[in-house]
Amino acid sequence: VAAIYRAGGWPLVAPVVWCDGEIHARYRRLVDKAFLPRRLDARAGYMQGLIQELLDGIESGVTTDFLVAFASPLPARVIAREFGLPPSDAALVTESNDKISRMIDVSQVDKTANRGAVLEGAHALARLQCHLFPRIEQVRGEAEDNLFSDIVRAEIDGITLTDQEILSVIPLLLLAGVHTTGAVLGWMTLMLATRPDLQVRLRSDPEKIV
C-alpha cells in the first residue's frame, strides 16, 4: 500500500483523529477554521438548490429507490462542490469513497485475506489525490468559496498544512461526508415513511427540523 502511495500519490500522514497532544491540537486549530458556523451557514443556499434539483428528478407516482435517486447523490454532489470539482466528478467521489471505505473496513478484520480490496482502495485514494493535487496551488493563489480552499488556506501564526497533510485529510472528508450522510438520510426517510405521526409534527412545526 505504501508503495502505491509513493508511486501514484502521497503517503498518508496521521490526520487529526489519529493524533494526540500538540500534533492533534495543531491540526484542530487549522482545520476547525473551515468548519466555523458562519462558513457552513453560507453554504445553505446552494445545498438547497441541489436538494430541489434531485427532488425534481424523482417522478411522482413511480416507485423510486430513495438511496439511488437522492440519499447517495446528494452528499457526493456536495463533496464534489466543496472540493471545487464539477458536478460530473460526483461519480469519482462516490467511487473513491466506496473503495476507500471498503479498504478501511477489511483492514480492521484481515488485511491478508482481503488484499485485493485493500490495494483497490489504495489505488482509488492515490487517483483522487492526483486529481486534487493541482488544485492546492490553484487555491493558494486565489481563494475559492469551498471547504477545500478553506483547508488549504487555513493559517495560524504563518503556519499552514503541507501538501501531504492536505491530501491525507481527503479520506476523512469522504468518510464523514458521503456514506455517513447518505445513511442518515436513508434511515431518516424510512422513519418518516413508517411514522406518519412524526410527519404531522414536523409539518405543523417546521422549526423542529434542524
Secondary structure, 3 states (H helix, E strand, C coil): CHHHHHHHCCCCCCCHHHCCHHHHHHHHHHHHHHHCHHHHHCCHHHHHHHHHHHHHCCCCCCCCCHHHHHHCHHHHHHHHHHCCCCHHHHHHHHHHHHHHHHHHHHHCCCCCCCHHHHHHHHHHHHHHHHHHHHHHHHHHHCCCCCHHHHHHHCCECCECCCHHHHHHHHHHHHHHHHHHHHHHHHHHHHHHHHCHHHHHHHHHCHHHCC
